Amino acid sequence: MSKFETRLEVNEPSSDAAPTTITSHKYMNMLQEVADLRRTTMAICLDDVYAFEADSMAGSEADGLAQAIECNTWRYAELFAQVIDGILPTSTSLPELAQMDPVSVIASHRQARMKAKGLIGSSEDSSDLNASGKSTALCVPPALMRRYTVNFEAARKQTSLAVRQVLADQVGHLIRLRGIITRVSEVKPLLTVGTYTCERCGYEIYQEVSGTAFMPLIECPSDECRLNGARGQLFLQSRGSRFIKFQEARVQELTEQVPMGHIPRSMSVTLVGDLCRMCNPGDHVSIDGIYMPRPYSGFKAIKAGLLTDTYVFAHYLTQLKHQRPDPTSIMSSELVNQFASLAADPKLYDRLATSLAPEIYGHLDIKKALLLLMVGGVSKSLPDGMKIRGDINICLMGDPGVAKSQLLKFISKIAPRAVYTTGKGSSGVGLTAAVTKDPVTGEMILEGGALVLADNGICCIDEFDKMDENDRTAIHEVMEQQTISISKAGITTTLNARSSILAAANPIGGRYNPKKSPRENINLPPALMSRFDLLFLILDRPDLEADTRLAQHVTSVHRNHGNQSTTNVPVDADLVPLSVLRQYLQYAKTLTPLVPSSLIEYITGAYVSLRLNDLASPDSTLTTARTLLAILRLASALAKLHMAAEVTGEHVDEAMRLLHVARSSVDTVHAAGQQSARHRDIEATPATRCYRFICDLALNTNDDTLYVESGESRSKLHLPIVLEKCRARGFTQQQIQECLSEFDRLNIWSVDKHSETLQFLN
């Protein structure tokens, strides 16, 4: 035991020893905080153990303790706890609090009772009880008197694993797991040491519990009850027992960790003590814990046989992507200067938009809109409880092969919190929430879907038009109210879904038909379309110049792919590095610019002009009150991007321009389709259709009675037979006479009503 005690006291200063790389007095200060009841977790970093062994040992003995901890973490956690029990200093800052603490009072009474019963002497401690010959159940377990837990943090050099990379040879080892939290149970008290009282002899019996299930003791094992010939009945004391906070979570593989064609795997994670309530569904986390087996119990054990379930007993948890990043935690002195230089750049807006997915050619306005979507507007909470969303919703619609899905994939990777899903593979339950049964407590709980996991983030939905109508209605409430109302299995609640919706859809039939209206092409209900702030239509039109530039860009990307480094720094110096772009957007999202009163009339006039344009051209996209809110959101997001304290007129003008670009992409194509339809309608008048029928009749018929002259020249027809066949075709007498007169006037044929003939002049 002295070996581990010596290694734990590595931070104590020594007069003849050289200073180590570990922070001075780090763990001694932690021990003092534990003694003063100001800390409940002793977090030991294995990097410190490696550094200590590198300084104090050499050769084969180096890294021995650290590697032993990694291979047998559960046992070494108990050994470290025993060492800490022996070297724990006395409380100095809170002596009166320690005396008034209920656990301390119960502990002092327990020690006095054990002395009176003769189970311990005046100089014996808890570590000597097992060697005194007394029953283990009568001895006070050290875990009952501890006010802390020992946790280990894996070394930095340890590789983060996916769920599918955790293998059988790592059972009992300290591993680092990386994934997304999909389900979190309620925090429950977990019994670790049970204290029983005998009704006959009054002895206290202790039972240590190592799992989530145990068999309570019934009969007293003391010598006094045994000598009396009758065993006393035991009663569990809740105040004398030790409970810790317990929570179970479910971690699932990230999207980039799942191989193509495979289903994401998940694993249970047990959180105890201070680790509880540190994560929520949708958080990307890194967990250091012990990979442990969990045998089945009850009827499951009979069915499972020798099989066991596995879980991770968490020791350390870190969130990889925070929900609302704190500017002070993100920004260092170097980043402050870098962000200030970026904000002062007059071409910041264009640079950031160009840096967004630089491998995708063109679509500059769409990238600017996606940039504003990632930043978002300012959410408003009114005094009466009404909330106005600040998140921006965008829909990308167009022909296949225009990089809609690639843009969605890029946004899902660069955003601090994003979930990518497809419309065809998502059900209404998968988008909102599913009611499942907690495997530990047996209660009915809600497991969040894609929209709940994307809370305070972005939900990217590809193939939006392929969703069923019943599943699509689940998004209506999310896109405007940003909540999900659930009433299932006796659970009636409202979940937060404060996420931006980025959808990609294909037109009906796979390609956009300009001869149809936008609503006929999009196949989305008007109630859903009005909830999108911007709707872009991307068409794949043949253009020699544009196609040449696109081909040159694609070939350049393929040629330079092998030369690009893994630091996400673009080759072009004008582009912003991806890491800086991500941090800049995270910081800009925390700002709250205000709309000055001087812009109210200007924004009002712009909205009224849009309504007047709708009145002049009713075929265009309708403008509603949600359009006014969209202008405010876009302008606020642009002000955030420039780190401005107030929204200016230039920001409103840019928001109006993006709105106009989005609408013109739809209305221009529709207007061109209407114009071609009008030309088609002119050509398809009844007189024209009658003329085409007579021409086909003269060229393709084999009836010789139709022609006046036989032989190769068949330009003269019998007029009564032509009239009869036209009436049989469905043309009226008036339509036939108009056709004959109009094309006779155009010198296409000559009609002789006296001889009842029709002769083609050419």
MOFEN-V659099 format. One record per residue. SS is DSSP state (@ for helix, = for strand, . for the rest). PHI is phi as a letter, one per 40 degrees, with the letter a starting at -180 (999 if undefined). Layout:
BEGIN
ss=SS phi=PHI
ss=SS phi=PHI
END
This chain:
BEGIN
ss=. phi=999
ss=@ phi=c
ss=@ phi=c
ss=@ phi=c
ss=@ phi=c
ss=@ phi=c
ss=@ phi=c
ss=@ phi=c
ss=@ phi=c
ss=@ phi=c
ss=@ phi=c
ss=. phi=c
ss=. phi=c
ss=. phi=b
ss=. phi=c
ss=. phi=b
ss=. phi=b
ss=. phi=c
ss=. phi=c
ss=. phi=c
ss=. phi=c
ss=. phi=c
ss=. phi=c
ss=. phi=c
ss=. phi=g
ss=@ phi=c
ss=@ phi=c
ss=@ phi=c
ss=@ phi=c
ss=@ phi=c
ss=@ phi=c
ss=@ phi=c
ss=@ phi=c
ss=@ phi=c
ss=@ phi=c
ss=. phi=c
ss=. phi=g
ss=. phi=b
ss=. phi=a
ss=. phi=b
ss== phi=b
ss== phi=c
ss== phi=c
ss== phi=b
ss== phi=c
ss=@ phi=c
ss=@ phi=c
ss=@ phi=c
ss=@ phi=c
ss=@ phi=c
ss=@ phi=c
ss=@ phi=c
ss=@ phi=c
ss=@ phi=c
ss=@ phi=c
ss=@ phi=b
ss=. phi=b
ss=. phi=a
ss=@ phi=g
ss=@ phi=c
ss=@ phi=c
ss=. phi=c
ss=. phi=g
ss=@ phi=c
ss=@ phi=c
ss=@ phi=c
ss=@ phi=c
ss=@ phi=c
ss=@ phi=c
ss=@ phi=c
ss=@ phi=c
ss=. phi=a
ss=@ phi=c
ss=@ phi=c
ss=@ phi=c
ss=@ phi=c
ss=@ phi=c
ss=@ phi=c
ss=@ phi=c
ss=@ phi=c
ss=@ phi=c
ss=@ phi=c
ss=@ phi=c
ss=@ phi=c
ss=@ phi=d
ss=@ phi=c
ss=@ phi=b
ss=. phi=c
ss=. phi=c
ss=. phi=c
ss=. phi=c
ss=. phi=b
ss=. phi=c
ss=. phi=b
ss=@ phi=c
ss=@ phi=c
ss=@ phi=c
ss=@ phi=c
ss=@ phi=c
ss=@ phi=c
ss=. phi=c
ss=@ phi=c
ss=@ phi=c
ss=@ phi=c
ss=@ phi=c
ss=@ phi=c
ss=@ phi=c
ss=@ phi=c
ss=@ phi=c
ss=@ phi=c
ss=@ phi=c
ss=@ phi=c
ss=@ phi=c
ss=@ phi=c
ss=@ phi=c
ss=@ phi=c
ss=@ phi=c
ss=. phi=g
ss=. phi=c
ss=. phi=b
ss=. phi=c
ss=. phi=c
ss=. phi=b
ss=. phi=c
ss=. phi=b
ss=@ phi=c
ss=@ phi=c
ss=@ phi=c
ss=. phi=c
ss=@ phi=c
ss=@ phi=c
ss=@ phi=c
ss=. phi=g
ss=. phi=c
ss=. phi=c
ss=@ phi=c
ss=@ phi=c
ss=@ phi=c
ss=. phi=c
ss=. phi=c
ss=. phi=c
ss=@ phi=c
ss=@ phi=c
ss=@ phi=c
ss=@ phi=c
ss=. phi=c
ss=. phi=b
ss=. phi=a
ss== phi=b
ss== phi=b
ss== phi=b
ss== phi=b
ss== phi=b
ss=. phi=c
ss=. phi=c
ss=. phi=c
ss=. phi=c
ss=. phi=c
ss=. phi=c
ss=. phi=c
ss== phi=b
ss=. phi=c
ss=@ phi=c
ss=@ phi=c
ss=@ phi=c
ss=. phi=c
ss=. phi=b
ss=@ phi=c
ss=@ phi=c
ss=@ phi=b
ss=. phi=c
ss=. phi=g
ss=. phi=c
ss== phi=c
ss== phi=b
ss== phi=b
ss== phi=b
ss== phi=b
ss== phi=a
ss== phi=b
ss== phi=c
ss== phi=b
ss== phi=a
ss== phi=b
ss=. phi=c
ss=. phi=c
ss=. phi=c
ss== phi=b
ss== phi=c
ss== phi=b
ss== phi=c
ss== phi=b
ss== phi=b
ss== phi=c
ss== phi=b
ss== phi=b
ss== phi=b
ss== phi=c
ss=. phi=c
ss=. phi=c
ss=. phi=b
ss=. phi=g
ss=. phi=c
ss== phi=c
ss== phi=b
ss== phi=b
ss== phi=b
ss== phi=c
ss=. phi=b
ss=. phi=b
ss=. phi=b
ss=. phi=c
ss=. phi=b
ss=. phi=a
ss=. phi=b
ss=. phi=c
ss=. phi=c
ss=. phi=b
ss== phi=b
ss=. phi=c
ss=. phi=c
ss=. phi=c
ss=@ phi=c
ss=@ phi=c
ss=@ phi=c
ss=@ phi=c
ss=@ phi=c
ss=@ phi=c
ss=. phi=g
ss=. phi=b
ss=. phi=c
ss=. phi=c
ss== phi=c
ss== phi=c
ss== phi=b
ss== phi=c
ss== phi=c
ss== phi=c
ss== phi=c
ss== phi=c
ss== phi=c
ss== phi=b
ss== phi=b
ss== phi=b
ss== phi=c
ss== phi=b
ss== phi=a
ss== phi=b
ss== phi=b
ss== phi=b
ss== phi=b
ss== phi=b
ss=. phi=c
ss=. phi=c
ss=@ phi=c
ss=@ phi=c
ss=@ phi=c
ss=. phi=c
ss=. phi=c
ss=. phi=c
ss=. phi=g
ss=. phi=b
ss=. phi=c
ss=. phi=c
ss=. phi=c
ss== phi=b
ss== phi=a
ss== phi=c
ss== phi=b
ss== phi=c
ss== phi=b
ss== phi=b
ss=@ phi=g
ss=@ phi=c
ss=@ phi=c
ss=. phi=c
ss=. phi=g
ss=. phi=c
ss=. phi=a
ss=. phi=b
ss=. phi=d
ss=. phi=h
ss=. phi=c
ss== phi=c
ss== phi=b
ss== phi=b
ss== phi=b
ss== phi=c
ss== phi=a
ss== phi=c
ss== phi=c
ss== phi=b
ss== phi=c
ss== phi=b
ss== phi=c
ss=. phi=c
ss=. phi=b
ss=. phi=g
ss=@ phi=c
ss=@ phi=c
ss=@ phi=c
ss=@ phi=c
ss=@ phi=c
ss=@ phi=c
ss=. phi=g
ss=. phi=c
ss=. phi=c
ss== phi=b
ss== phi=c
ss== phi=b
ss== phi=a
ss== phi=b
ss== phi=c
ss== phi=c
ss== phi=b
ss== phi=a
ss== phi=b
ss== phi=b
ss== phi=c
ss== phi=c
ss== phi=b
ss=. phi=c
ss=. phi=c
ss=. phi=b
ss=. phi=c
ss=. phi=c
ss=@ phi=d
ss=@ phi=c
ss=@ phi=c
ss=@ phi=c
ss=. phi=c
ss=. phi=c
ss=@ phi=c
ss=@ phi=c
ss=@ phi=c
ss=@ phi=c
ss=@ phi=c
ss=@ phi=c
ss=@ phi=c
ss=@ phi=c
ss=@ phi=c
ss=@ phi=c
ss=@ phi=c
ss=@ phi=c
ss=. phi=c
ss=. phi=c
ss=. phi=c
ss=@ phi=c
ss=@ phi=d
ss=@ phi=c
ss=@ phi=c
ss=@ phi=c
ss=@ phi=c
ss=@ phi=c
ss=@ phi=c
ss=. phi=c
ss=. phi=f
ss=. phi=c
ss=. phi=c
ss=. phi=c
ss=. phi=c
ss=. phi=g
ss=. phi=f
ss=@ phi=c
ss=@ phi=c
ss=@ phi=c
ss=@ phi=c
ss=@ phi=c
ss=@ phi=c
ss=@ phi=c
ss=@ phi=c
ss=@ phi=c
ss=@ phi=c
ss=@ phi=c
ss=@ phi=c
ss=. phi=g
ss=. phi=c
ss=. phi=b
ss=. phi=c
ss== phi=b
ss== phi=b
ss=. phi=c
ss=. phi=c
ss=. phi=c
ss=. phi=g
ss=. phi=c
ss== phi=b
ss== phi=b
ss=. phi=c
ss=. phi=b
ss=. phi=c
ss=. phi=b
ss=. phi=b
ss== phi=b
ss== phi=b
ss== phi=b
ss== phi=b
ss== phi=i
ss=. phi=c
ss=. phi=c
ss=. phi=g
ss=. phi=b
ss=. phi=g
ss=@ phi=c
ss=@ phi=c
ss=@ phi=c
ss=@ phi=c
ss=@ phi=c
ss=@ phi=c
ss=@ phi=c
ss=@ phi=c
ss=@ phi=c
ss=@ phi=c
ss=@ phi=c
ss=. phi=c
ss=. phi=c
ss=. phi=a
ss== phi=a
ss== phi=b
ss== phi=b
ss== phi=a
ss== phi=b
ss=. phi=c
ss=. phi=c
ss=. phi=c
ss=. phi=b
ss=. phi=b
ss=@ phi=c
ss=@ phi=c
ss=@ phi=c
ss=@ phi=c
ss=. phi=c
ss== phi=a
ss== phi=b
ss== phi=c
ss== phi=b
ss== phi=b
ss=. phi=c
ss=. phi=c
ss=. phi=c
ss=. phi=c
ss=. phi=g
ss=. phi=c
ss== phi=c
ss== phi=b
ss== phi=c
ss== phi=b
ss== phi=c
ss=. phi=c
ss=@ phi=c
ss=@ phi=c
ss=@ phi=c
ss=@ phi=c
ss=. phi=c
ss=. phi=c
ss=. phi=g
ss=. phi=a
ss== phi=b
ss== phi=b
ss== phi=c
ss== phi=b
ss== phi=c
ss=. phi=f
ss=@ phi=c
ss=@ phi=c
ss=@ phi=c
ss=. phi=c
ss=. phi=c
ss=@ phi=c
ss=@ phi=c
ss=@ phi=c
ss=@ phi=c
ss=. phi=c
ss=@ phi=c
ss=@ phi=c
ss=@ phi=d
ss=@ phi=c
ss=@ phi=c
ss=@ phi=c
ss=@ phi=b
ss=. phi=c
ss=. phi=f
ss== phi=b
ss== phi=b
ss== phi=c
ss== phi=b
ss== phi=a
ss== phi=b
ss=. phi=f
ss=. phi=g
ss== phi=b
ss== phi=b
ss== phi=a
ss== phi=b
ss== phi=b
ss== phi=c
ss=. phi=b
ss=. phi=c
ss=. phi=b
ss== phi=c
ss== phi=b
ss== phi=b
ss== phi=b
ss== phi=b
ss== phi=b
ss=. phi=b
ss=. phi=c
ss=. phi=c
ss=. phi=g
ss=. phi=g
ss=. phi=b
ss=. phi=c
ss=. phi=b
ss=. phi=c
ss=. phi=c
ss=. phi=b
ss=. phi=c
ss=@ phi=d
ss=@ phi=c
ss=@ phi=c
ss=@ phi=c
ss=@ phi=c
ss=. phi=g
ss=. phi=b
ss=. phi=c
ss=@ phi=c
ss=@ phi=c
ss=@ phi=c
ss=@ phi=c
ss=. phi=c
ss=. phi=c
ss=. phi=c
ss=. phi=c
ss== phi=b
ss== phi=b
ss== phi=c
ss== phi=b
ss== phi=b
ss=. phi=b
ss=. phi=b
ss=. phi=b
ss=. phi=c
ss=. phi=a
ss=@ phi=c
ss=@ phi=c
ss=@ phi=c
ss=@ phi=c
ss=@ phi=c
ss=@ phi=c
ss=@ phi=c
ss=@ phi=c
ss=@ phi=c
ss=@ phi=c
ss=@ phi=c
ss=@ phi=c
ss=@ phi=c
ss=@ phi=c
ss=@ phi=c
ss=@ phi=c
ss=@ phi=c
ss=. phi=c
ss=. phi=c
ss=. phi=c
ss=. phi=c
ss=. phi=c
ss=. phi=c
ss=. phi=c
ss=. phi=g
ss=. phi=c
ss=. phi=c
ss=. phi=c
ss=. phi=c
ss=. phi=c
ss=. phi=c
ss=. phi=c
ss=. phi=c
ss=. phi=d
ss=@ phi=c
ss=@ phi=c
ss=@ phi=c
ss=@ phi=c
ss=@ phi=c
ss=@ phi=c
ss=@ phi=c
ss=@ phi=c
ss=@ phi=c
ss=@ phi=c
ss=@ phi=c
ss=@ phi=c
ss=. phi=c
ss=. phi=c
ss=. phi=b
ss=. phi=c
ss== phi=b
ss== phi=c
ss=. phi=c
ss=@ phi=c
ss=@ phi=c
ss=@ phi=c
ss=@ phi=c
ss=@ phi=c
ss=@ phi=c
ss=@ phi=c
ss=@ phi=c
ss=@ phi=c
ss=@ phi=c
ss=@ phi=c
ss=@ phi=c
ss=@ phi=c
ss=@ phi=c
ss=@ phi=c
ss=@ phi=c
ss=@ phi=c
ss=@ phi=c
ss=@ phi=c
ss=@ phi=c
ss=. phi=b
ss=. phi=c
ss=. phi=c
ss=. phi=c
ss=. phi=c
ss=. phi=c
ss=. phi=b
ss=. phi=b
ss=@ phi=c
ss=@ phi=c
ss=@ phi=c
ss=@ phi=c
ss=@ phi=c
ss=@ phi=c
ss=@ phi=c
ss=@ phi=c
ss=@ phi=c
ss=@ phi=c
ss=@ phi=c
ss=@ phi=c
ss=@ phi=c
ss=@ phi=c
ss=@ phi=c
ss=@ phi=c
ss=@ phi=c
ss=. phi=c
ss=. phi=f
ss=. phi=c
ss=. phi=c
ss== phi=b
ss== phi=c
ss=. phi=b
ss=@ phi=c
ss=@ phi=c
ss=@ phi=c
ss=@ phi=c
ss=@ phi=c
ss=@ phi=c
ss=@ phi=c
ss=@ phi=c
ss=@ phi=c
ss=@ phi=c
ss=@ phi=c
ss=@ phi=c
ss=@ phi=c
ss=@ phi=c
ss=@ phi=c
ss=@ phi=c
ss=@ phi=c
ss=@ phi=c
ss=@ phi=c
ss=@ phi=c
ss=@ phi=c
ss=@ phi=c
ss=@ phi=c
ss=@ phi=c
ss=@ phi=c
ss=@ phi=c
ss=@ phi=c
ss=@ phi=c
ss=@ phi=c
ss=@ phi=c
ss=@ phi=c
ss=@ phi=c
ss=@ phi=c
ss=@ phi=c
ss=@ phi=c
ss=. phi=c
ss=. phi=c
ss=@ phi=d
ss=@ phi=c
ss=@ phi=c
ss=@ phi=c
ss=@ phi=c
ss=@ phi=c
ss=@ phi=c
ss=@ phi=c
ss=@ phi=c
ss=@ phi=c
ss=@ phi=c
ss=@ phi=c
ss=@ phi=c
ss=@ phi=c
ss=@ phi=b
ss=. phi=c
ss=. phi=b
ss=. phi=c
ss=@ phi=c
ss=@ phi=c
ss=@ phi=c
ss== phi=c
ss=. phi=c
ss=. phi=b
ss=. phi=c
ss=. phi=h
ss=. phi=c
ss=. phi=c
ss=. phi=b
ss=. phi=c
ss== phi=b
ss== phi=b
ss== phi=c
ss=@ phi=c
ss=@ phi=c
ss=@ phi=c
ss=@ phi=c
ss=@ phi=c
ss=@ phi=c
ss=@ phi=c
ss=@ phi=c
ss=@ phi=c
ss=@ phi=c
ss=@ phi=c
ss=. phi=h
ss=. phi=c
ss=. phi=c
ss=@ phi=c
ss=@ phi=c
ss=@ phi=c
ss=@ phi=c
ss=@ phi=c
ss=@ phi=c
ss=@ phi=c
ss=@ phi=c
ss=@ phi=c
ss=@ phi=c
ss=@ phi=c
ss=@ phi=c
ss=@ phi=c
ss=. phi=c
ss=. phi=f
ss=. phi=c
ss== phi=a
ss== phi=b
ss== phi=b
ss== phi=b
ss=. phi=c
ss=. phi=c
ss=. phi=c
ss=. phi=f
ss== phi=b
ss== phi=b
ss== phi=b
ss== phi=c
ss=. phi=c
ss=. phi=b
END
